[in-house]
Structure formats: C-alpha cells, structure tokens
Amino acid sequence: MSAPDAAASLEDAPPRALPRIDYGAHPAYGGMFEPAKWLRRHAQATLEPILEEVRRGDRERLSAFGRARGQGTGISRELAAQGFSLRQLEPRALEPLSRAAAPLVRIIRARLDELAAAGLPLSFKAAQEVVDRAVHPELWTLAEDAMREAGLFEAAMDYAGAPGAKLKSAAVMVNRPGQAWCTDIFRGGDFETPPTVGFHIDSVVFSGLKLVLYLNDVDADQGPFGVIPASHLWEPESDGRAIRRAFDRWPYLSRGPNERRALVSLPPELQLKAEFGGDMPPEAPETLDLVAREHVATGPRGQLNAFVPEAIHRGGITRAGERQVMLLSIAARRAVVRAPERGAGEP
Ligand SMILES: [Fe+2]
C-alpha cells in the first residue's frame, strides 16, 4: 500500500492501541520463569526512578513546545498525519555527503568482515560509527546543509511549533545478515523469531524528527526502513508510552534469561517494552495485522526517510546484501541561535 493510500484508509479508522504482550503466556518468558517476590521488589525499585525521570522529561517537553502541529510545509503535514515522510535528496547534496561518509562506511565494513571471519555475531556497536561534530566537521556540515536544503529543518520547526532547529546527532551504519539483535534474539532455545522483529518506538523522544538516508539502493531483503502509518497517534502521550520508554533504559532491558525473569516478576501493568516487536507471538492476528500495515520504504540511494520518534518503526533487518545509511536527528529549539557566518573570524 502506498503512503497516501495508507493515510486515506486510516482517516476514518478508530484510534489503535500499541501491542500489549501477555508475557505470562509467552513461552520464552512466563513459560520458562516463575515470577519471584524478591525480584519483583527489586525490579520495580530499579524501574520506578527511571519512569519518574521519563515522566518529568515529558512534562518539561510539553510545557516547552506544546503539542505537535505540522500545519505548514508538506513534510511536516505528512509527519503530523502519518508519522513519516519520504523524500529524495538532490544529487548536488547527496554526492558530496556520500563521499564524506565513505571512509566511515569502509571502517565499519572492515570491522564486520573481521567479525564474520572469526564466526562472531555482528553487534549493533560494530555496525555503527557515531559522527562526532568535532572529529568529522566536514561530514557534519555537509549533512546539515543537505537537510536544510531538503526542507527538513523547516519541517522540524513547523512540526514542533518552534522558532529554531539544529542537527542533534549523526551516525553511519552498515547492516548485513547475521546481526545479533535481529536473529536468535532469545540467545538459544527453540523460539521462533516473529515477523514483527525490530518494531519499536524510540526510548529517547524529543521535539523534532529522525532521518534514515540511504547511501545505497535498498530492496526488500536489505533491511529497508519500515513504519506503521499513523502509529504515533496510538495512545499519544499516554503513561503506557512513558513506561515503554523507561523500560528501554532499565538495566534488565535485554532478552537474556535473568532479564526475562526480571520482566515476568514486574507487576503486569509495568510489563511494557518500547522494543516489543521481537516478543509478539509469531502467528497471532495482531502480529499479522501489524506486518500488513507496515509501509516498507524500499528505495534508491539518496532516499530520505523522515519520521517522528513516537511512530512504530524498524530498519536494517538485512536478510541478503547490505544496507548503508546515515542516521540523523534534527531537534527543534525554543530559541533561534544564529550560526556564525561563513568566514567570520578569518583574516
Ligand atoms: Fe528507532
């Protein structure tokens, strides 16, 4: 289904809820571990301060920016209605940016080759190079210029109803088959990986937008960006969303045995994850419904996938070939900060 068709068919649809997983009945959770009273106390005591921090952050963000608007540019209108917007970067912006990112792509590829040769799983950390503005000023500036030219700064400002925006983060990533975080996610055991693996809402929410820029052509097997249209409007600003995001910063976040035992020991109302896709029952109607709703954004090199962090999304789940991307985020700012003029301070 194309993005506009998806948006049209969702117009009259009732608001939907984020998937809730019955962890007590899940074979890798309640099927293996009994909730323990002592662990319940510990699990709750470690989660609650994080949850309070997330709630406080949400209140501050709401009082600073209010609710998202998205009335102006085409991109921000799409972000407001669907939670995502797809654009194509012009060659004059893409080519220099791609050239500046190439050395980082080479570093990551060499690292992944080494891991594969040693028979080791490909870790998330190995697949990514964070772009530090001070270390790679040219790459950072080219990314900033490309985003500005593509209207993304304007879109972030309009979406958040803020007078300014800035590039918040940048990274280069290379995805290949055999990544540890999307295959054999329960680290052994006979558990089927569901077709929803990887679906999540972001744990770090900010007023602005995120971007996945394809540095090579990405087909269905190469781990295209996928998003559930309008899912940023499911349970908007609810406490359930705050719990999910707090869970993502919890020490028992992973799917190791101790962590799964800690999760089943929590009170059921706190058993909510931001990264829930891998825990959905493989054949359940809700699982199949979510997959059917996914907009799979296959596309050419230079495709710019913009989305809001609250939408359900995934990407980089590569079955064959390779995906090379730049991951960027643009944050709205309450005040306009004038960038120094080019050449200022030079003789
Ligand atoms: Fe994400």
Residues whose N, C-alpha, C, O or C-beta is under 5 A from the ligand:
A	BS01	LIG	D202
